[in-house]
Amino acid sequence: MLTLQNLTKTFGDKTAVHKVSFTVDRPMMIGIIGRSGAGKSTVLRMLNRLSDASSGSILFEGKDITRLKGAERRSWQSRCAMIFQQFNLVPRMDVVSNVLHGTLNRRSTLATMFNLYPDGDIHKAIEILDRLGIAEQAPKRAEALSGGQQQRVAIARALMQDPAIILADEPIASLDPMNAQIVMQALRRIHEEDGRMVIANLHTLDTARRYCDRVIGMRDGRVVFDGAPEMLTTDAAREIYGADTDFSEAATSTEIETLDRPEVHSPEVFAEAYA
C-alpha cells in the first residue's frame, strides 16, 4: 500500500531526514519512536504533503505522492488525515463544528464562508463523536473540554475526512496517563474496526509495544530499527535513543496500566505477546 524510498529532507545544510525507506503492505498500526529531533515529525509532514521532500519518493497504491500538485495534492491530504499534539481546534467554536471542518476540502467556498453543512454531515459528525464517547460534548465550545476530550475531537475531525491513512504526530505528548490511554485505545479501535492505516509518532516504548503492530525507530534522521513490538528490547532502545548502559525505560514510560490489554489487541496478538 505505502512505500517510502530514500525519502530525504534538508533544511539548508542540515539533513533532518536521511534516505528513509520502508514498505507497508497492508493496513497496520505503526509507531515511530525516537528522541526529539530524530526526524519523526518531518516524515509525517512529508507523508501528508505539509512539507515537500528534498529527494526520494512516497508511493501509495502505486502513485507518487511527492509529485502531486494543486487539487490532487489537496485530495491526497483528505485521504491522509493529520492529528497534531496541540489538537489544532478552533477554541471558541462548538465541538460538532470543529468536527465538520474535516469536510472543508470537499465543500464550496460559499458554503465554507457561511458555515453551511448538509444534514447528513452533521449526523455523521455526531455519530463519530458518539463512537469516541463524547457525543454529549457536541454543543460545547472546544475550549471547555479537557485535553483528552479535545484530542478525541481532533480524531473525530480526521475521521470526517474518511481517510485511508491517519497520521498522529505525538498525539498523547501533552496528556496525562489516563487520557493518553483513552486516546491510544481510540486510535487502535479505528485501525481494527475500520481497517485504516494509523502511523503515530510516539516518545514512549511501553505505548509503542502495547498498541502498535510494527515499530520504526529513528535516530538522527535515519531508520535504525524496524520490527515487531516484541523485538523492541532494551538493547534496541539504547540504539534508537543513543543511550549508554545506564538507559532506563522508566525515563520513557507513560506508566499506563496494562490490565485491559486484551481489549487492545486481538486474542492471537495478546497470546503471542505473553508467550
Salt bridges, closest charged atoms under 4 A:
ASP25 OD1 - ARG26 NH1 3.13
ASP52 OD1 - ARG49 NH2 2.77
ASP52 OD1 - ARG73 NH1 3.66
GLU61 OE1 - ARG79 NH1 3.85
ASP64 OD2 - ARG67 NE 3.22
ASP121 OD1 - ARG106 NH2 3.93
GLU143 OE2 - ARG141 NH1 3.26
ASP162 OD1 - ARG196 NH1 3.14
GLU170 OE2 - LYS40 NZ 3.76
GLU170 OE2 - HIS203 NE2 3.33
GLU192 OE2 - ARG188 NE 2.99
GLU193 OE1 - ARG131 NH2 3.16
ASP194 OD1 - ARG131 NH2 2.69
ASP194 OD2 - ARG196 NE 3.03
ASP213 OD1 - ARG188 NH1 3.01
ASP213 OD2 - HIS191 NE2 3.31
ASP220 OD2 - ARG219 NE 3.96
ASP226 OD1 - ARG214 NE 2.82
ASP235 OD1 - ARG238 NH1 2.64
GLU239 OE2 - ARG219 NH1 3.87
GLU249 OE2 - ARG209 NH2 2.71
ASP260 OD1 - ARG210 NH2 2.38
